[in-house]
Every structure is written in structure tokens, then in C-alpha cells.
């Protein structure tokens, strides 16, 4: 909805000439479209992206910023949040997000697919033990990790599509992340909770996989 929001600001700005920080997880091309839309009414855009969890403790969350006025947004008091000015080019901060999210969220989707497949074949224990031995997963946290991902999956679908568009613009196939969008759409249908905060810590992997395999699993309220 980033472009719709920009058009709304364009219509409602009146005589105001706001500085707009666009922090959604969107492609660089879409960030530039937002900037162009707002520029038509004299507003400046700072492209931004958020990396990491909510800033419950310092050092876990950063905001990447780009554009001619990025330093002004970086100077705002975001307690416990690191601000990184990438460049003076709108789109560069979004490019950072599209690349980091492709790894952070892409690997969770791959893990979900692997463990759901293992569950079908009855080999979850062997697959999990192998992944734990390689340091790729934490056995005690895997259920919670996938449960939380399912609760947020409804909003990851569009983000995977944005990553696909970004990679296509880089001359790469968009097929990988279009497929991961489908993975998250399916997880959203089987979400273990409507909100990530409602997923219990220490949720068992077995319970999550049972939910994921339940053909009668209802839609998440957020979808």
C-alpha cells in the first residue's frame, strides 16, 4: 500500500511540504515511484528500511536510510535504534532491505518446507538432528521460530513479491521469491496464532507441524 499512501499524502498535503520517511519493505523501484509521487507536490522523500526485531533492547535494530535528506531522519531520536545512512540515492536503503530480507525470511520459508516434507516422510528427528549439528537451527527454538513466522506470514507474501521484483530488475530470475511468496501464503492459512506475541515461547515443533499439516486449518485472522 506504499504507493496508495503516497498518493493520499499527495492529495492531502495542501500547502504543507512534508519530509516523508518511507520505511516500508518495498523494492527500490517502488521507493523511487513514491519519491516521484510526493515530489509532484514538493515533498521530499527519505527512503528507509528496518532490519531486526522491535527494539526491545539496544543493538538489535537498525534503520537504513538513503536520499538527499537522509541525515535529517537519521538525526531523529530513535532510542535504542542504530541509524545507517547508505547514500543520497532514493532506493538504496530499500535495496539493502530486499537483500537482507531475502536471506532472513527466505531461509525460514525453506526451513518450513524442509520440515513439513520431513514430517510427511516421518524423518523429522533425523533432519532436525542433522541441521542442529551443522549449527543452522536451534532445536529448542525451531517450533517457536516457525510458529512466529506463520503468525506474520500474511504480510510476508507481498514482501517476497517485492524481493522477486528487485531481483528481476537485477537481471535475476524472480521465480525463487515468487515461489516463497506462495510458501508464506500457505503458512498464513495455517498460522498457529493471529499475532506473533500470542505464540508461546517453547512451542513444540511437533505441535507446529501438526498445525501445518492440518488440512482443516483455518485462515489467520490477519489474512
C-alpha positions in Angstrom: 0.0 0.0 0.0 3.0 2.3 -0.1 2.0 4.0 -3.4 -1.6 4.4 -2.2 -0.3 6.1 1.0 2.0 8.4 -1.1 -1.0 9.4 -3.3 -3.1 10.1 -0.3 -0.4 12.4 1.1 -0.2 14.0 -2.3 -3.9 14.8 -2.2 -4.0 15.9 1.4 -0.8 17.9 1.7 -2.3 21.2 0.8 0.3 24.0 1.4 2.4 21.7 3.5 5.7 20.4 2.2 6.5 17.5 4.4 9.6 15.4 4.6 8.4 11.9 4.3 10.3 8.9 5.5 9.2 5.8 3.6 10.1 2.8 5.7 8.1 0.0 4.1 9.7 -3.2 2.8 9.4 -2.3 -0.9 11.6 -2.6 -4.0 14.0 0.2 -4.9 11.8 0.9 -8.0 8.7 1.3 -5.9 10.6 3.6 -3.5 11.5 5.8 -6.4 7.9 5.8 -7.5 6.9 7.0 -4.0 9.5 9.7 -4.2 8.3 10.9 -7.6 4.7 10.9 -6.5 5.5 13.0 -3.4 7.9 15.2 -5.4 5.0 16.3 -7.5 3.6 18.3 -4.5 7.1 19.5 -3.4 7.6 16.9 -0.7 11.0 15.3 -0.2 11.3 11.5 0.4 13.8 9.7 2.5 13.9 6.0 1.6 14.3 3.8 4.6 14.2 0.2 5.7 14.1 -1.5 9.1 16.3 -4.5 9.9 15.9 -6.6 13.0 13.2 -7.1 15.6 11.3 -4.5 17.5 13.8 -2.5 19.6 13.2 -4.1 22.9 16.9 -3.8 23.7 19.7 -1.7 22.2 21.8 -3.1 19.4 19.2 -5.3 17.8 17.5 -3.0 15.4 18.8 -0.6 12.7 17.2 1.7 10.1 18.9 2.1 6.8 18.3 5.5 5.2 19.0 7.0 1.8 18.2 10.1 -0.2 19.5 13.7 -0.2 17.9 14.4 3.2 18.6 11.1 4.9 20.8 12.6 7.5 17.9 14.6 8.9 15.9 11.5 9.6 19.0 9.8 11.0 19.3 12.7 13.5 15.9 12.0 15.0 15.8 10.4 18.4 15.1 6.7 17.9 16.0 5.3 21.3 18.0 2.0 21.0 17.9 2.0 17.2 21.0 2.3 15.1 20.6 4.6 12.1 22.7 3.9 9.0 22.9 6.4 6.1 23.5 4.3 3.0 23.7 7.0 0.3 22.0 10.1 -1.1 20.1 8.0 -3.6 16.4 7.1 -3.0 16.1 3.4 -3.5 19.4 2.3 -2.0 18.1 1.8 1.5 15.3 -0.4 0.1 17.8 -2.3 -1.9 19.6 -3.2 1.4 16.3 -4.4 2.9 15.4 -6.5 -0.2 18.8 -8.3 0.0 18.9 -8.9 3.8 15.2 -10.0 3.9 15.8 -12.4 1.1 18.2 -14.3 3.5 16.5 -13.8 6.8 12.9 -14.6 5.7 13.9 -16.8 2.8 15.8 -19.3 5.0 12.8 -19.5 7.3 10.5 -20.4 4.4 13.0 -23.0 3.2 13.2 -24.5 6.7 9.4 -24.7 7.0 9.2 -26.5 3.6 12.0 -28.9 4.6 10.5 -29.8 8.0 7.0 -30.1 6.6 8.3 -32.5 4.0 10.3 -34.4 6.6 7.1 -34.7 8.7 5.3 -36.3 5.8 8.0 -38.9 5.4 8.4 -39.5 9.2 12.0 -38.4 9.4 11.8 -35.1 11.3 14.1 -36.2 14.1 16.9 -37.2 11.7 16.5 -34.0 9.6 16.4 -31.8 12.7 19.4 -33.5 14.3 21.4 -33.0 11.1 20.5 -29.3 10.9 21.3 -28.8 14.6 24.7 -30.5 14.2 25.6 -28.0 11.4 24.6 -25.1 13.6 21.8 -24.0 11.2 18.9 -24.3 13.7 18.3 -24.4 17.5 16.3 -27.5 18.3 14.7 -25.8 21.3 13.6 -22.8 19.3 12.6 -24.2 16.0 8.9 -24.7 16.9 8.6 -21.1 18.2 10.5 -19.8 15.2 8.2 -21.4 12.7 5.1 -20.5 14.8 6.1 -16.9 14.9 6.8 -16.9 11.2 3.4 -18.4 10.5 1.7 -15.6 12.5 3.5 -13.0 10.4 3.3 -14.9 7.1 0.3 -12.9 5.8 2.4 -9.8 5.5 5.5 -11.6 4.2 3.7 -12.6 1.0 3.9 -9.1 -0.5 7.4 -8.7 0.7 8.5 -11.8 -1.2 6.9 -10.4 -4.3 8.8 -7.1 -3.8 12.1 -9.1 -3.5 11.2 -11.0 -6.6 10.7 -7.7 -8.5 14.0 -6.4 -7.1 15.9 -9.5 -8.2 14.3 -9.4 -11.6 15.4 -5.8 -12.0 19.0 -7.0 -11.2 18.7 -9.4 -14.2 18.0 -12.5 -12.0 15.0 -14.8 -12.0 12.0 -13.7 -10.0 10.8 -17.3 -9.7 12.5 -18.2 -6.5 10.8 -15.5 -4.4 7.5 -15.7 -6.2 7.6 -19.3 -5.0 8.5 -18.3 -1.5 5.5 -15.9 -1.6 3.4 -19.0 -2.2 5.0 -20.7 0.7 4.2 -17.9 3.1 0.7 -17.7 1.7 0.2 -21.3 2.7 1.7 -20.8 6.1 -0.7 -17.9 6.7 -3.6 -20.2 6.1 -2.2 -22.5 8.9 -0.9 -19.8 11.3 -0.7 -21.1 14.9 -1.8 -17.6 16.2 -3.1 -14.4 14.8 -0.3 -12.3 16.4 3.4 -13.2 16.9 3.1 -12.1 20.5 0.5 -14.9 21.0 2.9 -17.7 20.0 4.0 -19.3 23.3 7.8 -19.4 23.9 9.0 -23.0 23.7 6.2 -24.1 21.4 7.0 -27.7 20.3 8.0 -28.4 16.7 5.6 -31.4 16.7 2.6 -29.1 17.5 3.6 -26.6 14.8 4.0 -29.3 12.2 0.7 -30.8 13.2 -1.0 -27.5 12.6 0.8 -27.0 9.3 -0.3 -30.4 8.1 -3.9 -29.9 9.2 -6.0 -29.7 6.0 -8.8 -28.1 8.1 -6.6 -25.3 9.4 -8.5 -22.0 9.2 -7.4 -18.7 7.8 -5.4 -16.4 10.0 -7.5 -13.5 11.2 -4.9 -11.2 9.6 -5.4 -12.5 6.1 
